[in-house]
Amino acid sequence: MTTSAPYHPTSHWHALDDGRVQCDICPRACKLRDGQRGLCFVRAREGGEIVLTTYGRSSGYCIDPIEKKPLNHFLPGTPVLSFGTAGCNLACKFCQNWDISKSREMDTLMDQASPEAIAEAAVRLGCRSVAFTYNDPTVFHEYAIDVAQACRERGIHSVAVTAGYVCPEPRAEFYRHMDAANVDLKAFSERFYHEVCAAHLEPVLDTLVYLRHETDVWFEVTTLLIPGENDSDQEIEAMTEWVVEHLGADVPMHFTAFHPDWKMMDKPPTPPATLARAREIALRNGVRYAYTGNVHDEAGGSTYCHACGETLIGRDWYVLTDWNLTEEGACRSCGTPCPGVLEPEPGTWGAKRQPVRLGGVGA
């Protein structure tokens, strides 16, 4: 058991004329009186300012394959040290990590580690990158940035797994320190975002456009398809057309399967055929790299050359089964480049999931 870390100061807030303080980290713009917490529960008002209550504390650490984030074009086959904290700035009824993102009693469950300790652990464990995941790094903005800075000093990459629901100023600050991201585009309708996530679609689209046109961050997009909610042909058509027009054909899209959880137990699991259909629509609309996830589908999980159809990277779940890329990252058959952050040889981590304890080191 660990003791609570001191509250950490933040900078993205401002005082209001009525005595409240507004948090400016995300479009929710929580307005707080002393002692109150935002919807995320981890950014709170103390002593006239907004503080982060989870700095240096994690819900746990695990070494995953990078493909699990999912990122299929970023250092394929390599291990990533993954961790999250607590809290979330969305309220998705279908949250698959609700025990972490919605937790209100994390103090006795958390490992503690300084940013330097996490970077050192990644080096020691042979991880090529560290991922901020399980809950959204937007709510632990300051901790994530400090970890990313420590990792960069040690040659370790930083990966954000995020819903992209963030304000422009903190977004620019955050992504200056990231190397890759997977953005969860939860649907392509304002209705879904409002009714199911208590949020809005437009800020997420703004984040995607920002990443594509204002940064060098490698990013991929994921949509969890929920039967009867966001899986219609019409919505997938509109989403994939928007991606090609505004982000380009080379941004990979992942369509993943829902399972009943949290406050959406009345929906059935996503049929594999729904994912295959979404992938077909994406490919037909010009998305060059479309994938299925959370189901066993070797064809839907593999990477193909968009020019000649050659299998570039074969995958069976998270295991790489084929590698037909040159040292420069081009198709061996026709020479067409494969976009991404690729190395001459793939990693060999495979599908292993390895929980690790940092045990308060450096906290």
C-alpha positions as CSV (number, residue, x, y, z in Angstrom):
1,M,0.0,0.0,0.0
2,T,1.3,3.4,-0.9
3,T,0.6,6.8,0.6
4,S,-1.1,9.6,-1.3
5,A,1.3,11.8,-3.3
6,P,1.0,15.6,-2.9
7,Y,-1.3,17.4,-5.2
8,H,0.5,18.7,-8.3
9,P,0.0,22.2,-9.7
10,T,-1.5,22.7,-13.2
11,S,-1.5,25.6,-15.6
12,H,-4.6,25.2,-17.8
13,W,-7.2,27.0,-15.7
14,H,-8.4,30.5,-15.0
15,A,-10.4,32.3,-12.3
16,L,-13.9,33.5,-13.0
17,D,-15.6,36.6,-11.7
18,D,-18.0,34.7,-9.5
19,G,-15.3,33.1,-7.4
20,R,-15.1,29.8,-9.2
21,V,-12.1,28.5,-11.1
22,Q,-12.5,27.0,-14.6
23,C,-10.5,24.0,-15.7
24,D,-9.3,24.6,-19.3
25,I,-7.8,21.2,-20.1
26,C,-10.8,19.9,-22.1
27,P,-14.0,21.3,-23.7
28,R,-16.0,20.3,-20.6
29,A,-14.7,23.5,-18.9
30,C,-15.6,22.4,-15.3
31,K,-16.2,25.4,-13.1
32,L,-15.2,24.6,-9.5
33,R,-15.5,26.0,-6.0
34,D,-12.9,25.2,-3.4
35,G,-12.7,21.5,-2.7
36,Q,-14.7,20.4,-5.7
37,R,-13.5,18.1,-8.4
38,G,-14.2,18.1,-12.1
39,L,-16.2,15.3,-13.9
40,C,-12.9,13.5,-14.4
41,F,-12.6,13.4,-10.6
42,V,-8.8,13.8,-10.7
43,R,-8.5,17.5,-11.5
44,A,-9.6,19.4,-8.4
45,R,-9.7,22.9,-7.0
46,E,-7.5,23.4,-4.0
47,G,-6.4,26.8,-2.6
48,G,-7.7,28.8,-5.5
49,E,-6.1,26.7,-8.3
50,I,-6.7,23.5,-10.2
51,V,-4.4,20.7,-9.1
52,L,-3.8,17.1,-10.4
53,T,-4.5,14.6,-7.6
54,T,-3.0,11.5,-9.3
55,Y,0.5,12.8,-10.3
56,G,3.0,10.0,-9.8
57,R,0.4,7.3,-9.2
58,S,-0.7,4.5,-11.5
59,S,-3.4,1.8,-11.6
60,G,-0.6,-0.6,-12.6
61,Y,2.0,-1.3,-15.3
62,C,2.0,-3.9,-18.0
63,I,4.2,-4.8,-21.0
64,D,2.0,-5.2,-24.1
65,P,2.6,-5.6,-27.8
66,I,2.4,-2.3,-29.5
67,E,-0.3,-3.7,-31.8
68,K,-2.6,-3.9,-28.8
69,K,-2.9,-0.1,-28.5
70,P,-3.7,-0.6,-31.4
71,L,-0.8,0.7,-33.5
72,N,0.0,-1.4,-36.5
73,H,2.5,1.0,-38.3
74,F,4.6,2.1,-35.3
75,L,7.6,-0.1,-34.4
76,P,5.7,-3.3,-35.3
77,G,6.4,-6.3,-33.0
78,T,7.9,-4.3,-30.2
79,P,7.0,-4.2,-26.5
80,V,5.4,-1.1,-24.9
81,L,5.3,-0.3,-21.2
82,S,1.7,0.6,-20.6
83,F,0.1,2.4,-17.7
84,G,-2.8,4.6,-16.7
85,T,-4.0,6.5,-13.6
86,A,-7.6,7.0,-12.7
87,G,-10.5,9.2,-13.9
88,C,-11.7,10.2,-17.4
89,N,-13.1,13.4,-18.9
90,L,-15.8,11.4,-20.9
91,A,-18.7,9.4,-19.5
92,C,-19.0,6.6,-22.1
93,K,-21.7,4.2,-21.1
94,F,-19.8,1.4,-22.8
95,C,-16.4,2.0,-21.2
96,Q,-14.3,-1.2,-21.3
97,N,-11.9,0.1,-18.6
98,W,-14.6,1.5,-16.3
99,D,-13.0,0.0,-13.2
100,I,-10.0,2.4,-13.8
101,S,-11.5,5.3,-15.6
102,K,-14.5,5.6,-13.2
103,S,-12.7,4.7,-10.0
104,R,-13.2,6.9,-7.0
105,E,-11.1,4.8,-4.6
106,M,-7.7,4.4,-6.2
107,D,-5.4,5.5,-3.4
108,T,-4.8,2.0,-2.0
109,L,-4.5,0.4,-5.4
110,M,-1.9,2.5,-7.1
111,D,1.8,1.9,-7.8
112,Q,3.9,5.0,-7.5
113,A,6.7,6.0,-9.7
114,S,8.5,9.2,-10.8
115,P,8.8,10.0,-14.5
116,E,12.5,9.1,-14.3
117,A,11.7,5.7,-12.7
118,I,9.2,4.9,-15.5
119,A,11.8,5.8,-18.2
120,E,14.5,3.7,-16.4
121,A,12.1,0.8,-16.1
122,A,11.2,0.9,-19.8
123,V,15.0,0.7,-20.6
124,R,15.6,-2.1,-18.2
125,L,12.6,-4.1,-19.4
126,G,13.6,-3.7,-23.1
127,C,10.5,-1.6,-24.1
128,R,10.8,0.7,-27.1
129,S,8.0,2.9,-25.9
130,V,5.8,3.9,-23.0
131,A,2.0,4.2,-23.5
132,F,-0.4,6.3,-21.6
133,T,-3.5,4.2,-21.8
134,Y,-6.3,2.4,-19.8
135,N,-7.7,5.9,-19.1
136,D,-7.2,9.1,-21.1
137,P,-3.9,11.0,-20.6
138,T,-5.7,14.3,-21.1
139,V,-6.7,14.1,-17.4
140,F,-3.1,13.4,-16.2
141,H,-1.6,15.9,-18.7
142,E,1.2,17.1,-16.5
143,Y,2.3,13.6,-15.4
144,A,2.2,12.3,-19.0
145,I,4.3,15.1,-20.3
146,D,6.9,14.7,-17.5
147,V,7.1,11.0,-18.2
148,A,7.5,11.6,-22.0
149,Q,10.3,14.1,-21.4
150,A,12.1,11.6,-19.2
151,C,11.6,8.9,-21.7
152,R,12.9,11.0,-24.6
153,E,16.1,11.6,-22.7
154,R,16.5,7.8,-22.5
155,G,15.6,7.1,-26.2
156,I,12.2,5.8,-25.3
157,H,9.2,6.8,-27.4
158,S,5.9,8.0,-25.9
159,V,2.4,6.8,-27.1
160,A,-0.9,8.4,-26.2
161,V,-4.1,6.3,-26.4
162,T,-6.8,9.0,-26.2
163,A,-10.3,10.1,-27.1
164,G,-8.9,13.4,-28.4
165,Y,-11.3,15.4,-26.2
166,V,-8.9,18.3,-25.3
167,C,-8.7,22.1,-25.7
168,P,-6.3,23.6,-28.3
169,E,-3.7,25.1,-26.0
170,P,-3.0,22.0,-23.8
171,R,-3.3,19.8,-27.0
172,A,-0.4,21.7,-28.6
173,E,1.6,21.4,-25.4
174,F,0.9,17.7,-25.0
175,Y,1.7,16.6,-28.6
176,R,5.0,18.3,-28.6
177,H,6.1,15.5,-26.4
178,M,4.4,12.5,-28.1
179,D,5.8,10.3,-30.8
180,A,2.6,8.3,-31.6
181,A,-1.1,8.3,-30.8
182,N,-4.2,6.2,-31.2
183,V,-7.3,8.4,-31.2
184,D,-10.6,6.8,-30.4
185,L,-13.2,8.2,-32.8
186,K,-16.1,6.8,-30.9
187,A,-18.7,7.5,-33.6
188,F,-19.5,9.9,-36.4
189,S,-22.6,11.5,-35.0
190,E,-23.2,14.3,-32.5
191,R,-26.1,12.3,-31.1
192,F,-23.8,9.4,-30.1
193,Y,-21.3,11.7,-28.5
194,H,-24.0,13.6,-26.6
195,E,-26.2,10.7,-25.5
196,V,-23.6,7.9,-25.0
197,C,-20.4,9.8,-24.0
198,A,-21.7,13.1,-22.6
199,A,-19.4,14.9,-25.0
200,H,-19.3,16.4,-28.5
201,L,-17.9,15.2,-31.8
202,E,-16.3,18.4,-33.2
203,P,-13.4,18.7,-30.7
204,V,-12.3,15.2,-31.5
205,L,-12.4,15.9,-35.3
206,D,-10.4,19.1,-34.5
207,T,-7.7,17.0,-32.7
208,L,-7.4,14.6,-35.6
209,V,-7.0,17.4,-38.1
210,Y,-4.5,19.1,-35.8
211,L,-2.4,15.9,-35.5
212,R,-2.4,15.4,-39.3
213,H,-1.6,18.9,-40.4
214,E,0.2,20.5,-37.4
215,T,2.4,17.7,-36.0
216,D,4.8,14.9,-36.9
217,V,3.1,12.5,-34.5
218,W,2.3,9.2,-36.1
219,F,-1.4,8.4,-35.3
220,E,-4.0,5.8,-36.1
221,V,-7.8,5.9,-35.5
222,T,-10.0,3.4,-33.7
223,T,-13.8,3.0,-33.7
224,L,-15.5,0.5,-31.4
225,L,-18.6,-0.6,-33.3
226,I,-21.6,-1.1,-31.1
227,P,-24.6,-2.9,-32.6
228,G,-27.5,-0.4,-33.3
229,E,-25.5,2.6,-32.1
230,N,-22.7,3.5,-34.5
231,D,-22.4,0.6,-36.9
232,S,-24.7,1.6,-39.8
233,D,-23.4,1.6,-43.3
234,Q,-24.4,5.2,-43.7
235,E,-22.3,6.3,-40.6
236,I,-19.3,4.3,-41.6
237,E,-19.5,5.6,-45.1
238,A,-19.5,9.2,-43.8
239,M,-16.7,8.6,-41.3
240,T,-14.4,6.9,-43.7
241,E,-15.0,9.5,-46.4
242,W,-14.2,12.3,-43.9
243,V,-11.0,10.5,-42.9
244,V,-9.7,10.3,-46.5
245,E,-10.7,13.9,-47.2
246,H,-9.4,15.5,-44.1
247,L,-6.6,13.2,-42.9
248,G,-5.5,11.4,-46.0
249,A,-5.6,7.8,-47.3
250,D,-2.6,6.7,-45.3
251,V,-4.0,7.1,-41.8
252,P,-4.8,3.6,-40.6
253,M,-8.3,2.9,-39.2
254,H,-9.2,0.1,-36.8
255,F,-12.7,-1.2,-36.4
256,T,-13.0,-3.1,-33.1
257,A,-15.6,-5.3,-31.5
258,F,-17.7,-4.2,-28.5
259,H,-18.6,-6.5,-25.6
260,P,-21.3,-5.6,-23.1
261,D,-19.8,-3.6,-20.1
262,W,-20.4,-0.9,-17.6
263,K,-23.8,0.8,-18.3
264,M,-24.4,-0.8,-21.7
265,M,-25.1,-4.4,-20.8
266,D,-28.2,-4.5,-23.0
267,K,-26.3,-4.5,-26.3
268,P,-25.0,-7.8,-27.9
269,P,-21.3,-8.3,-28.8
270,T,-20.3,-7.0,-32.2
271,P,-20.6,-9.7,-34.9
272,P,-17.4,-10.3,-36.8
273,A,-19.3,-9.7,-40.0
274,T,-19.9,-6.1,-38.9
275,L,-16.2,-5.4,-38.6
276,A,-15.5,-7.0,-41.9
277,R,-18.2,-4.9,-43.5
278,A,-16.8,-1.7,-42.0
279,R,-13.3,-2.6,-43.2
280,E,-14.7,-3.2,-46.7
281,I,-16.4,0.2,-46.7
282,A,-13.3,1.9,-45.6
283,L,-11.1,0.3,-48.3
284,R,-13.7,1.1,-50.9
285,N,-13.7,4.7,-49.9
286,G,-10.0,5.0,-50.2
287,V,-8.6,4.2,-46.7
288,R,-5.5,2.2,-47.6
289,Y,-5.0,0.5,-44.2
290,A,-8.1,-0.7,-42.5
291,Y,-8.1,-3.3,-39.8
292,T,-10.5,-5.3,-37.6
293,G,-9.8,-5.8,-33.9
294,N,-10.9,-7.8,-30.8
295,V,-11.7,-10.7,-33.0
296,H,-9.6,-13.4,-34.6
297,D,-9.2,-12.3,-38.2
298,E,-5.8,-12.8,-39.8
299,A,-6.8,-11.0,-43.0
300,G,-8.3,-8.1,-41.1
301,G,-5.3,-7.7,-38.9
302,S,-2.6,-7.8,-41.6
303,T,-1.1,-5.0,-43.6
304,Y,-1.2,-5.1,-47.4
305,C,0.5,-3.0,-50.0
306,H,-2.1,-0.7,-51.4
307,A,-0.4,-0.7,-54.8
308,C,0.1,-4.4,-55.6
309,G,-1.8,-6.3,-52.8
310,E,1.3,-8.0,-51.3
311,T,1.1,-8.9,-47.6
312,L,3.5,-6.5,-46.0
313,I,3.0,-7.5,-42.4
314,G,1.1,-10.7,-41.5
315,R,-0.6,-10.8,-38.1
316,D,-2.3,-13.6,-36.2
317,W,-3.8,-11.6,-33.2
318,Y,-0.7,-9.8,-32.0
319,V,1.9,-12.2,-33.4
320,L,3.7,-11.1,-36.6
321,T,3.6,-14.0,-39.1
322,D,5.0,-12.3,-42.2
323,W,7.3,-9.4,-43.0
324,N,7.8,-8.3,-46.6
325,L,9.2,-4.9,-46.2
326,T,12.6,-3.7,-47.3
327,E,15.0,-2.0,-44.9
328,E,13.6,1.3,-46.1
329,G,10.1,0.3,-45.3
330,A,8.9,-0.4,-48.8
331,C,7.0,-3.3,-50.4
332,R,9.5,-6.0,-51.5
333,S,7.4,-6.8,-54.5
334,C,6.8,-3.4,-56.1
335,G,8.8,-0.9,-54.0
336,T,5.8,1.2,-52.8
337,P,6.6,2.8,-49.4
338,C,4.5,1.7,-46.4
339,P,3.8,4.7,-44.2
340,G,4.6,4.6,-40.5
341,V,7.5,4.5,-38.1
342,L,9.2,1.3,-39.3
343,E,12.6,-0.2,-38.7
344,P,14.6,-2.6,-40.9
345,E,13.6,-5.6,-38.8
346,P,10.4,-6.1,-36.8
347,G,10.3,-6.7,-33.1
348,T,9.8,-10.2,-31.7
349,W,7.7,-9.5,-28.6
350,G,4.7,-11.5,-29.8
351,A,1.4,-11.6,-28.0
352,K,2.8,-11.7,-24.4
353,R,1.1,-9.5,-21.7
354,Q,3.4,-9.1,-18.8
355,P,2.3,-7.2,-15.6
356,V,5.2,-5.6,-13.8
357,R,5.5,-3.8,-10.5
358,L,7.6,-0.7,-10.1
359,G,7.0,-0.8,-6.4
360,G,7.2,2.9,-5.6
361,V,10.7,3.2,-7.1
362,G,11.6,6.9,-7.4
363,A,8.3,8.1,-6.0
